[in-house]
Amino acid sequence: MNKPVYLDHNATTPVRPEVLEAMLPMFREEFGNPSSVHACGGGPRARREEARARVAALLGCCPVEVVFTSGGTESDNHAIKGTAFALRDKGTHIVTSRVEHHAVLHTCRWLEQRLGFSVTYLGVGADGRVDPEAVRAALTPQTVLVSVMAANNETGSVNPIAAIGRVCRERGVLFHTDAVQAVGKIPTPVAEWGVDLLSISAHKIYGPKGAGVIYIREGVAIDPLVHGGGHEIGRRAGTEHTSGIVGLGKAAELARLELAAEAAHLTSLRDDLWERIQAQIPDVLLNGHPTERLPNTLNVSFPRIEAESALMLLDRQGFAVSTGSACSSEDQEASHVLTAMGRTPLEARGAIRFSLGRDNTAADIDRLMAHLPGIVGKLRAMSPL
């Protein structure tokens, strides 16, 4: 039987062998608590700081601005709630977009419902991108934070983050970007972008699950999300997940060194797949910006089919793809991202996301295209739509 073809890298990625090798000593000879003052804590502490420097090098920031967390969801919550709590006396208005990850949207809604914050949810264009001028128009004297993702997890559309950052700086408003999908796939220079806060998740860049980062620009004071100790210079309490941190650091180092070559490889595969889908399957729609898009992501609507049925048939043939965010895969509603872009509910429910990874090859695309046209044709022939 052929090895399954994994095309769902925006959901998660396999841990690279180099990352696993870097982590293993942290379970054995360097198992100590990095906060301990004795010798057994010295090694883990040094490995932790080495990882911090590696993440900083990927982002182009100072190591002291890197705070380790349990992942992207915690980092998003910390950025938004931490800012809201710290600046509540200055304002209670937040600006975000309608296509954010639920880690952002649900956090903003919680602040609305529990603490009386007001949130402006910006619309997006048909390409799924946020207009910097829409951000400018939404700002008020009460605005304390703008949160706009760097790249969308469903469509791969990349937002004009640097332009939004300039708007926020001009108005003196803090700017957070959820860069979970962007980091390791495109350059993410925090200084050039003008961001104050940024979220990362290790398992999206071939690192372990349960590790992440919130970048906090030096000089930005936000409240901690987790209390109970002075870890991470008082910014995130709790004994650090040292093995995960070390794995994240190694993954960040590899991503920085290989970013350009990896982007070229993935872009070539992505574009080949889209060209072949258009040539072999009638009536298809590209979801997302045609060029300002992550190199690995292709989201396509196949009208008159239910994507869930296509996923099951593809899975039986050994292909792992998705309909969108893995965090809401059990939600049968049409994608909030695609409907915000103007897709009809039927078009949105017919959308499949192909997210490629470093180990995918042209042969994988060949295998997929040997099955996909037939599956779509079969479902359309059966469909009452």
PAKOLFI-915742 format. One record per residue (C-alpha): residue number from 1; residue in three letters; x, y, z. Coordinates in Angstrom, 2 decimals. Layout:
<kolzas>
<kolza NUM,'Ala',<X,Y,Z>>
...
</kolzas>
This chain:
<kolzas>
<kolza 1,'Met',<0.00,0.00,0.00>>
<kolza 2,'Asn',<1.28,3.46,-0.84>>
<kolza 3,'Lys',<2.34,5.76,1.97>>
<kolza 4,'Pro',<-0.40,8.34,2.76>>
<kolza 5,'Val',<0.11,11.76,1.20>>
<kolza 6,'Tyr',<-0.12,14.43,3.88>>
<kolza 7,'Leu',<-1.44,17.74,2.53>>
<kolza 8,'Asp',<-2.67,19.35,5.76>>
<kolza 9,'His',<0.40,21.17,7.04>>
<kolza 10,'Asn',<-1.56,24.24,8.12>>
<kolza 11,'Ala',<-3.22,22.01,10.72>>
<kolza 12,'Thr',<0.05,20.62,12.04>>
<kolza 13,'Thr',<3.44,19.43,10.84>>
<kolza 14,'Pro',<5.56,16.39,11.67>>
<kolza 15,'Val',<8.42,16.98,14.08>>
<kolza 16,'Arg',<11.67,17.11,12.13>>
<kolza 17,'Pro',<14.33,14.55,13.10>>
<kolza 18,'Glu',<16.77,17.36,13.92>>
<kolza 19,'Val',<14.20,18.87,16.27>>
<kolza 20,'Leu',<13.55,15.58,18.04>>
<kolza 21,'Glu',<17.29,14.99,18.47>>
<kolza 22,'Ala',<17.68,18.41,20.06>>
<kolza 23,'Met',<14.81,17.69,22.46>>
<kolza 24,'Leu',<15.82,14.22,23.68>>
<kolza 25,'Pro',<18.54,15.31,26.14>>
<kolza 26,'Met',<15.97,17.48,27.94>>
<kolza 27,'Phe',<14.12,14.31,28.98>>
<kolza 28,'Arg',<17.28,12.56,30.18>>
<kolza 29,'Glu',<20.57,14.12,31.22>>
<kolza 30,'Glu',<19.34,17.73,31.14>>
<kolza 31,'Phe',<16.00,17.20,32.87>>
<kolza 32,'Gly',<16.56,19.82,35.59>>
<kolza 33,'Asn',<14.39,22.83,36.29>>
<kolza 34,'Pro',<15.87,25.83,34.45>>
<kolza 35,'Ser',<14.96,28.03,37.43>>
<kolza 36,'Ser',<17.08,25.96,39.84>>
<kolza 37,'Val',<20.33,27.61,40.96>>
<kolza 38,'His',<22.28,24.36,41.21>>
<kolza 39,'Ala',<24.25,22.77,38.40>>
<kolza 40,'Cys',<21.36,20.57,37.24>>
<kolza 41,'Gly',<19.43,23.71,36.32>>
<kolza 42,'Gly',<22.32,25.33,34.47>>
<kolza 43,'Gly',<22.18,23.15,31.36>>
<kolza 44,'Pro',<18.44,23.48,30.80>>
<kolza 45,'Arg',<18.69,27.22,31.44>>
<kolza 46,'Ala',<21.41,27.55,28.81>>
<kolza 47,'Arg',<19.40,25.49,26.30>>
<kolza 48,'Arg',<16.35,27.65,26.98>>
<kolza 49,'Glu',<18.27,30.85,26.30>>
<kolza 50,'Glu',<19.83,29.37,23.19>>
<kolza 51,'Ala',<16.31,28.64,21.93>>
<kolza 52,'Arg',<15.23,32.18,22.77>>
<kolza 53,'Ala',<18.10,33.56,20.70>>
<kolza 54,'Arg',<17.18,31.30,17.77>>
<kolza 55,'Val',<13.58,32.51,17.75>>
<kolza 56,'Ala',<14.79,36.11,18.02>>
<kolza 57,'Ala',<17.05,35.58,15.00>>
<kolza 58,'Leu',<14.08,34.31,12.97>>
<kolza 59,'Leu',<12.01,37.37,13.90>>
<kolza 60,'Gly',<14.82,39.91,13.81>>
<kolza 61,'Cys',<14.27,41.01,17.40>>
<kolza 62,'Cys',<16.09,40.99,20.74>>
<kolza 63,'Pro',<16.00,37.74,22.75>>
<kolza 64,'Val',<14.50,39.56,25.75>>
<kolza 65,'Glu',<11.41,40.24,23.61>>
<kolza 66,'Val',<10.72,36.51,23.19>>
<kolza 67,'Val',<8.36,34.99,25.79>>
<kolza 68,'Phe',<7.68,31.26,25.71>>
<kolza 69,'Thr',<4.09,29.99,25.94>>
<kolza 70,'Ser',<2.15,26.79,25.36>>
<kolza 71,'Gly',<1.29,27.72,21.76>>
<kolza 72,'Gly',<-0.48,30.11,19.45>>
<kolza 73,'Thr',<-3.81,30.12,21.28>>
<kolza 74,'Glu',<-2.23,31.13,24.57>>
<kolza 75,'Ser',<-0.11,33.74,22.81>>
<kolza 76,'Asp',<-3.17,35.26,21.14>>
<kolza 77,'Asn',<-5.05,35.31,24.44>>
<kolza 78,'His',<-2.08,36.86,26.23>>
<kolza 79,'Ala',<-1.66,39.59,23.62>>
<kolza 80,'Ile',<-5.32,40.58,23.59>>
<kolza 81,'Lys',<-6.33,40.12,27.22>>
<kolza 82,'Gly',<-2.99,41.37,28.50>>
<kolza 83,'Thr',<-3.35,44.60,26.54>>
<kolza 84,'Ala',<-7.00,45.00,27.50>>
<kolza 85,'Phe',<-6.27,44.55,31.19>>
<kolza 86,'Ala',<-3.20,46.80,31.18>>
<kolza 87,'Leu',<-4.80,49.66,29.24>>
<kolza 88,'Arg',<-8.39,49.46,30.43>>
<kolza 89,'Asp',<-8.12,52.89,32.05>>
<kolza 90,'Lys',<-7.09,54.39,28.68>>
<kolza 91,'Gly',<-9.71,52.80,26.46>>
<kolza 92,'Thr',<-11.93,49.78,25.88>>
<kolza 93,'His',<-12.01,49.49,22.10>>
<kolza 94,'Ile',<-10.31,46.82,19.99>>
<kolza 95,'Val',<-10.10,46.49,16.21>>
<kolza 96,'Thr',<-9.75,43.10,14.54>>
<kolza 97,'Ser',<-11.02,41.40,11.38>>
<kolza 98,'Arg',<-13.82,38.99,10.60>>
<kolza 99,'Val',<-11.41,36.36,9.23>>
<kolza 100,'Glu',<-9.21,35.90,12.30>>
<kolza 101,'His',<-8.56,32.56,13.93>>
<kolza 102,'His',<-11.04,31.71,16.68>>
<kolza 103,'Ala',<-8.27,32.16,19.25>>
<kolza 104,'Val',<-8.57,35.87,18.45>>
<kolza 105,'Leu',<-12.29,36.11,17.69>>
<kolza 106,'His',<-13.46,34.23,20.76>>
<kolza 107,'Thr',<-11.10,36.18,23.01>>
<kolza 108,'Cys',<-12.46,39.46,21.68>>
<kolza 109,'Arg',<-16.03,38.27,22.15>>
<kolza 110,'Trp',<-15.24,37.27,25.73>>
<kolza 111,'Leu',<-13.97,40.77,26.42>>
<kolza 112,'Glu',<-17.17,42.19,24.94>>
<kolza 113,'Gln',<-19.47,39.93,26.93>>
<kolza 114,'Arg',<-17.64,39.84,30.27>>
<kolza 115,'Leu',<-15.86,43.18,30.53>>
<kolza 116,'Gly',<-17.88,45.49,28.33>>
<kolza 117,'Phe',<-15.24,46.13,25.66>>
<kolza 118,'Ser',<-16.35,47.21,22.22>>
<kolza 119,'Val',<-14.81,45.44,19.24>>
<kolza 120,'Thr',<-14.86,46.46,15.58>>
<kolza 121,'Tyr',<-14.74,43.45,13.26>>
<kolza 122,'Leu',<-13.44,44.66,9.91>>
<kolza 123,'Gly',<-14.58,43.12,6.68>>
<kolza 124,'Val',<-12.16,41.96,4.01>>
<kolza 125,'Gly',<-12.00,42.12,0.25>>
<kolza 126,'Ala',<-12.80,39.25,-2.08>>
<kolza 127,'Asp',<-9.12,38.29,-1.77>>
<kolza 128,'Gly',<-9.44,37.90,2.00>>
<kolza 129,'Arg',<-7.12,40.78,2.91>>
<kolza 130,'Val',<-7.63,43.65,5.36>>
<kolza 131,'Asp',<-7.40,47.19,3.96>>
<kolza 132,'Pro',<-5.05,49.39,6.05>>
<kolza 133,'Glu',<-7.34,52.36,5.39>>
<kolza 134,'Ala',<-10.23,50.42,6.92>>
<kolza 135,'Val',<-8.08,50.01,10.02>>
<kolza 136,'Arg',<-7.40,53.74,10.08>>
<kolza 137,'Ala',<-11.10,54.55,9.75>>
<kolza 138,'Ala',<-12.00,52.18,12.61>>
<kolza 139,'Leu',<-9.61,53.73,15.15>>
<kolza 140,'Thr',<-11.09,55.91,17.88>>
<kolza 141,'Pro',<-9.61,57.71,20.91>>
<kolza 142,'Gln',<-10.71,54.64,22.91>>
<kolza 143,'Thr',<-8.80,52.10,20.76>>
<kolza 144,'Val',<-6.10,50.26,22.70>>
<kolza 145,'Leu',<-5.28,47.42,20.31>>
<kolza 146,'Val',<-5.45,46.33,16.68>>
<kolza 147,'Ser',<-5.17,42.58,16.04>>
<kolza 148,'Val',<-4.87,41.45,12.41>>
<kolza 149,'Met',<-3.38,38.11,11.39>>
<kolza 150,'Ala',<-0.29,38.01,9.19>>
<kolza 151,'Ala',<-1.59,35.19,6.99>>
<kolza 152,'Asn',<-4.90,33.41,7.00>>
<kolza 153,'Asn',<-4.89,29.78,8.06>>
<kolza 154,'Glu',<-7.64,28.78,5.60>>
<kolza 155,'Thr',<-6.81,30.70,2.42>>
<kolza 156,'Gly',<-3.17,31.64,2.97>>
<kolza 157,'Ser',<-3.86,35.28,2.05>>
<kolza 158,'Val',<-1.10,37.50,3.42>>
<kolza 159,'Asn',<-2.17,40.82,4.91>>
<kolza 160,'Pro',<-0.30,44.13,4.35>>
<kolza 161,'Ile',<1.05,44.02,7.89>>
<kolza 162,'Ala',<3.71,46.70,7.48>>
<kolza 163,'Ala',<1.11,49.17,6.16>>
<kolza 164,'Ile',<-1.25,48.38,9.04>>
<kolza 165,'Gly',<1.68,48.74,11.43>>
<kolza 166,'Arg',<2.37,52.25,10.12>>
<kolza 167,'Val',<-1.25,53.25,10.71>>
<kolza 168,'Cys',<-1.09,51.98,14.28>>
<kolza 169,'Arg',<2.20,53.75,15.00>>
<kolza 170,'Glu',<0.83,57.03,13.63>>
<kolza 171,'Arg',<-2.10,56.80,16.02>>
<kolza 172,'Gly',<-0.18,55.40,19.00>>
<kolza 173,'Val',<-2.19,52.17,19.13>>
<kolza 174,'Leu',<-0.65,48.80,19.98>>
<kolza 175,'Phe',<-0.62,46.28,17.13>>
<kolza 176,'His',<-0.77,42.49,17.48>>
<kolza 177,'Thr',<-0.49,40.00,14.66>>
<kolza 178,'Asp',<-1.24,36.30,14.82>>
<kolza 179,'Ala',<1.68,35.03,12.75>>
<kolza 180,'Val',<1.16,31.34,13.50>>
<kolza 181,'Gln',<0.76,30.45,9.81>>
<kolza 182,'Ala',<3.24,33.01,8.48>>
<kolza 183,'Val',<6.34,32.27,10.56>>
<kolza 184,'Gly',<8.70,29.93,8.75>>
<kolza 185,'Lys',<6.90,30.33,5.42>>
<kolza 186,'Ile',<7.49,34.00,4.64>>
<kolza 187,'Pro',<9.83,36.60,6.19>>
<kolza 188,'Thr',<8.38,37.94,9.45>>
<kolza 189,'Pro',<10.54,40.99,10.34>>
<kolza 190,'Val',<8.85,42.45,13.41>>
<kolza 191,'Ala',<10.69,45.78,13.24>>
<kolza 192,'Glu',<9.85,46.39,9.58>>
<kolza 193,'Trp',<6.27,45.31,10.21>>
<kolza 194,'Gly',<5.89,47.70,13.13>>
<kolza 195,'Val',<4.19,45.12,15.33>>
<kolza 196,'Asp',<4.21,45.31,19.12>>
<kolza 197,'Leu',<2.98,41.77,19.77>>
<kolza 198,'Leu',<3.20,38.61,17.65>>
<kolza 199,'Ser',<2.13,34.98,18.14>>
<kolza 200,'Ile',<3.97,31.80,17.11>>
<kolza 201,'Ser',<3.20,28.08,17.44>>
<kolza 202,'Ala',<5.97,25.48,17.28>>
<kolza 203,'His',<3.92,22.69,15.74>>
<kolza 204,'Lys',<3.27,24.73,12.59>>
<kolza 205,'Ile',<7.01,24.86,11.80>>
<kolza 206,'Tyr',<7.96,21.18,12.34>>
<kolza 207,'Gly',<8.38,21.62,16.08>>
<kolza 208,'Pro',<6.53,19.97,18.97>>
<kolza 209,'Lys',<2.97,20.63,20.06>>
<kolza 210,'Gly',<2.57,22.51,23.33>>
<kolza 211,'Ala',<5.19,25.21,22.72>>
<kolza 212,'Gly',<4.86,28.71,21.36>>
<kolza 213,'Val',<5.98,32.31,21.67>>
<kolza 214,'Ile',<4.51,35.72,22.21>>
<kolza 215,'Tyr',<6.83,38.44,20.98>>
<kolza 216,'Ile',<6.46,41.53,23.18>>
<kolza 217,'Arg',<8.30,44.56,21.86>>
<kolza 218,'Glu',<10.66,46.02,24.45>>
<kolza 219,'Gly',<8.93,48.86,26.23>>
<kolza 220,'Val',<5.43,47.43,25.79>>
<kolza 221,'Ala',<3.87,46.65,29.17>>
<kolza 222,'Ile',<0.96,44.20,29.12>>
<kolza 223,'Asp',<-0.46,42.23,32.02>>
<kolza 224,'Pro',<0.51,38.57,32.45>>
<kolza 225,'Leu',<-2.11,36.01,31.51>>
<kolza 226,'Val',<-0.75,33.39,33.94>>
<kolza 227,'His',<0.27,34.25,37.51>>
<kolza 228,'Gly',<2.20,32.26,40.09>>
<kolza 229,'Gly',<5.91,32.97,39.71>>
<kolza 230,'Gly',<8.57,35.15,38.19>>
<kolza 231,'His',<9.28,32.98,35.16>>
<kolza 232,'Glu',<9.97,34.63,31.78>>
<kolza 233,'Ile',<10.96,37.85,33.59>>
<kolza 234,'Gly',<7.59,37.94,35.30>>
<kolza 235,'Arg',<5.65,37.76,32.04>>
<kolza 236,'Arg',<4.44,34.14,32.11>>
<kolza 237,'Ala',<4.41,32.11,35.32>>
<kolza 238,'Gly',<5.05,28.38,35.43>>
<kolza 239,'Thr',<7.99,26.02,35.05>>
<kolza 240,'Glu',<9.00,26.21,31.42>>
<kolza 241,'His',<8.31,23.34,29.03>>
<kolza 242,'Thr',<12.02,23.09,28.38>>
<kolza 243,'Ser',<11.98,20.22,25.90>>
<kolza 244,'Gly',<9.30,21.96,23.85>>
<kolza 245,'Ile',<11.18,25.26,24.01>>
<kolza 246,'Val',<14.37,23.61,22.81>>
<kolza 247,'Gly',<12.45,21.95,19.97>>
<kolza 248,'Leu',<10.88,25.26,19.01>>
<kolza 249,'Gly',<14.30,26.90,19.01>>
<kolza 250,'Lys',<15.75,24.26,16.70>>
<kolza 251,'Ala',<12.72,24.45,14.39>>
<kolza 252,'Ala',<13.09,28.24,14.26>>
<kolza 253,'Glu',<16.77,27.95,13.37>>
<kolza 254,'Leu',<16.05,25.52,10.54>>
<kolza 255,'Ala',<13.17,27.67,9.27>>
<kolza 256,'Arg',<15.41,30.73,9.13>>
<kolza 257,'Leu',<18.16,28.93,7.24>>
<kolza 258,'Glu',<15.85,27.20,4.75>>
<kolza 259,'Leu',<13.07,29.78,4.31>>
<kolza 260,'Ala',<13.88,30.98,0.79>>
<kolza 261,'Ala',<14.53,27.53,-0.68>>
<kolza 262,'Glu',<11.47,26.07,1.02>>
<kolza 263,'Ala',<9.23,28.86,-0.25>>
<kolza 264,'Ala',<10.39,28.31,-3.82>>
<kolza 265,'His',<9.80,24.55,-3.57>>
<kolza 266,'Leu',<6.30,24.94,-2.11>>
<kolza 267,'Thr',<5.25,27.70,-4.50>>
<kolza 268,'Ser',<6.16,25.51,-7.45>>
<kolza 269,'Leu',<4.09,22.60,-6.16>>
<kolza 270,'Arg',<1.16,24.84,-5.19>>
<kolza 271,'Asp',<1.00,26.54,-8.57>>
<kolza 272,'Asp',<1.30,23.25,-10.44>>
<kolza 273,'Leu',<-1.58,21.82,-8.42>>
<kolza 274,'Trp',<-3.80,24.84,-9.14>>
<kolza 275,'Glu',<-3.04,24.78,-12.86>>
<kolza 276,'Arg',<-3.91,21.10,-13.08>>
<kolza 277,'Ile',<-7.12,21.51,-11.07>>
<kolza 278,'Gln',<-8.25,24.28,-13.45>>
<kolza 279,'Ala',<-7.34,22.18,-16.49>>
<kolza 280,'Gln',<-9.01,18.96,-15.32>>
<kolza 281,'Ile',<-12.01,20.05,-13.24>>
<kolza 282,'Pro',<-14.61,22.52,-14.52>>
<kolza 283,'Asp',<-16.19,25.27,-12.43>>
<kolza 284,'Val',<-13.66,25.80,-9.66>>
<kolza 285,'Leu',<-12.94,28.91,-7.58>>
<kolza 286,'Leu',<-9.66,30.03,-6.01>>
<kolza 287,'Asn',<-10.17,31.30,-2.47>>
<kolza 288,'Gly',<-7.60,33.89,-1.45>>
<kolza 289,'His',<-5.28,36.37,-3.11>>
<kolza 290,'Pro',<-3.78,34.96,-6.34>>
<kolza 291,'Thr',<-0.23,36.06,-5.49>>
<kolza 292,'Glu',<-0.11,37.57,-1.97>>
<kolza 293,'Arg',<-0.57,34.15,-0.45>>
<kolza 294,'Leu',<1.47,31.70,1.58>>
<kolza 295,'Pro',<3.65,29.59,-0.71>>
<kolza 296,'Asn',<2.19,26.33,0.58>>
<kolza 297,'Thr',<-1.55,27.06,0.68>>
<kolza 298,'Leu',<-4.23,26.43,-1.95>>
<kolza 299,'Asn',<-7.90,26.75,-1.03>>
<kolza 300,'Val',<-10.33,25.80,-3.79>>
<kolza 301,'Ser',<-14.13,25.79,-3.88>>
<kolza 302,'Phe',<-15.74,23.00,-5.91>>
<kolza 303,'Pro',<-19.34,24.21,-6.26>>
<kolza 304,'Arg',<-22.12,21.61,-6.06>>
<kolza 305,'Ile',<-20.28,19.26,-3.74>>
<kolza 306,'Glu',<-20.00,18.95,0.03>>
<kolza 307,'Ala',<-16.31,19.13,0.84>>
<kolza 308,'Glu',<-16.71,16.80,3.83>>
<kolza 309,'Ser',<-17.73,14.00,1.46>>
<kolza 310,'Ala',<-14.73,14.69,-0.76>>
<kolza 311,'Leu',<-12.44,14.59,2.27>>
<kolza 312,'Met',<-13.71,11.16,3.26>>
<kolza 313,'Leu',<-13.23,9.79,-0.25>>
<kolza 314,'Leu',<-9.76,11.30,-0.50>>
<kolza 315,'Asp',<-8.89,9.88,2.91>>
<kolza 316,'Arg',<-9.82,6.39,1.70>>
<kolza 317,'Gln',<-7.35,6.87,-1.15>>
<kolza 318,'Gly',<-4.59,7.95,1.24>>
<kolza 319,'Phe',<-4.76,11.76,1.09>>
<kolza 320,'Ala',<-4.97,14.02,4.13>>
<kolza 321,'Val',<-6.54,17.38,3.29>>
<kolza 322,'Ser',<-9.00,19.63,5.14>>
<kolza 323,'Thr',<-11.90,22.03,4.74>>
<kolza 324,'Gly',<-10.20,24.75,6.77>>
<kolza 325,'Ser',<-9.18,25.31,10.37>>
<kolza 326,'Ala',<-8.44,22.11,12.29>>
<kolza 327,'Cys',<-9.60,23.93,15.43>>
<kolza 328,'Ser',<-13.17,24.03,14.13>>
<kolza 329,'Ser',<-13.26,20.88,12.00>>
<kolza 330,'Glu',<-16.36,19.55,13.83>>
<kolza 331,'Asp',<-18.30,22.75,13.09>>
<kolza 332,'Gln',<-20.64,22.08,10.19>>
<kolza 333,'Glu',<-21.29,25.76,9.52>>
<kolza 334,'Ala',<-19.83,27.34,6.41>>
<kolza 335,'Ser',<-16.37,28.82,6.93>>
<kolza 336,'His',<-16.54,32.27,8.54>>
<kolza 337,'Val',<-13.46,33.19,6.50>>
<kolza 338,'Leu',<-14.93,32.32,3.11>>
<kolza 339,'Thr',<-18.33,33.86,3.79>>
<kolza 340,'Ala',<-16.60,37.06,4.94>>
<kolza 341,'Met',<-14.87,37.09,1.55>>
<kolza 342,'Gly',<-18.22,36.95,-0.23>>
<kolza 343,'Arg',<-18.50,33.25,-0.99>>
<kolza 344,'Thr',<-22.01,31.86,-0.76>>
<kolza 345,'Pro',<-22.62,29.23,1.92>>
<kolza 346,'Leu',<-22.76,26.55,-0.79>>
<kolza 347,'Glu',<-19.45,27.71,-2.30>>
<kolza 348,'Ala',<-17.89,27.80,1.15>>
<kolza 349,'Arg',<-19.09,24.31,2.03>>
<kolza 350,'Gly',<-17.52,23.04,-1.18>>
<kolza 351,'Ala',<-14.05,24.34,-0.27>>
<kolza 352,'Ile',<-10.99,22.16,0.24>>
<kolza 353,'Arg',<-7.68,23.40,1.62>>
<kolza 354,'Phe',<-4.47,21.81,0.36>>
<kolza 355,'Ser',<-1.56,22.89,2.55>>
<kolza 356,'Leu',<1.77,21.54,1.36>>
<kolza 357,'Gly',<4.91,20.78,3.33>>
<kolza 358,'Arg',<8.63,20.36,2.93>>
<kolza 359,'Asp',<8.42,16.61,2.24>>
<kolza 360,'Asn',<5.80,16.85,-0.49>>
<kolza 361,'Thr',<6.94,16.16,-4.04>>
<kolza 362,'Ala',<5.69,16.44,-7.60>>
<kolza 363,'Ala',<4.83,12.74,-7.38>>
<kolza 364,'Asp',<2.36,13.56,-4.59>>
<kolza 365,'Ile',<0.62,16.04,-6.88>>
<kolza 366,'Asp',<0.50,13.41,-9.63>>
<kolza 367,'Arg',<-1.09,10.91,-7.23>>
<kolza 368,'Leu',<-3.65,13.44,-6.02>>
<kolza 369,'Met',<-4.67,14.47,-9.52>>
<kolza 370,'Ala',<-5.14,10.83,-10.47>>
<kolza 371,'His',<-8.05,10.72,-7.98>>
<kolza 372,'Leu',<-9.38,14.26,-7.38>>
<kolza 373,'Pro',<-11.17,14.87,-10.73>>
<kolza 374,'Gly',<-13.00,11.57,-10.47>>
<kolza 375,'Ile',<-14.05,12.20,-6.88>>
<kolza 376,'Val',<-15.39,15.67,-7.68>>
<kolza 377,'Gly',<-17.18,14.37,-10.77>>
<kolza 378,'Lys',<-18.77,11.51,-8.82>>
<kolza 379,'Leu',<-20.02,13.80,-6.05>>
<kolza 380,'Arg',<-21.39,16.33,-8.51>>
<kolza 381,'Ala',<-23.26,13.61,-10.37>>
<kolza 382,'Met',<-24.86,12.51,-7.08>>
<kolza 383,'Ser',<-25.48,16.00,-5.72>>
<kolza 384,'Pro',<-28.97,17.54,-5.46>>
<kolza 385,'Leu',<-27.19,20.93,-5.60>>
</kolzas>
